[in-house]
């Protein structure tokens, strides 16, 4: 049971008061607080993200190239494994280097959106616990940074596609829905993990283990399995469906049926709303624990 924050004037100063009543018991006040904080978030989040990006690469010689080193080096390792014959991994009509790089770029975007909320809140514990500012601004700054980094991935991919002799044309536009849904799904899962992650240090470690397992069961470096069991597993994995749909549209591969993509896109949107409301309701208790 958590409560909305209320505000009152005391000796000329603004004071935030948290009580123990359920926040959703007063829906009008809840929505009013949401609108107020979203306006502040829209102003603060881009500024915070810009400062974070500048601070991260200020003393870096390679600068933004570090964003590409992880997925590119991972792709190089898998290309070496394939070339050595140790594993037989096939792609479709798209060149395998393009296929694997596109998959890894999309995976990095999802992973960054998943980790951003907990990382941002952990890095801003002092701000959240001592300063009356919307928690949405802290997390949204991480998402702005995620979108910026992902835009660099997409730009590099768009430059690589014609160099490898592939150009799907306007069909690339169909990648917008699965890409947005993939990032939204990562953000939703990240929001749902924040309350537990602030209480238990096991959660960040579990995310590392879980994301490693998810990497290997998602067709990032290999084709989606064609067996009966593999097909069922693929369809029940939203990350696999959304990632493969986005990649197929970008590299001109065989398209994934919209009947598979749209339900998972709606699930991602619903999960994001649920995660956001849950985090919003849990804020008073989290502030007290911090």
Secondary structure, 3 states (H helix, E strand, C coil): CCCCEEEEEECCEEEEEECCCCHHHCHHHHHHHHHHHHHHHHHHHHHHHHHHHHHHHCCCCCCCHHHHHHHHHHHHHHHHHHHHCCCCCCCCCCCHHHHHHHHHHHHHHHHHHHHHHHHHHHHCHHHHHHCCCCHHHHHHHHHHHHHHHHHHHHHHHHHHHHHCCCCCHHHHHHHHHHHHHHHHHHHHHHHHHHHHHHHCCHHHHHHHHHHHHHHHHCCCCCCCCCCHHHHHHHHCCHHHHHHHHHHHHHHCCCCCCHHHHHHHHHHHHHHHHHHHHHHHHHHHHHHHHC
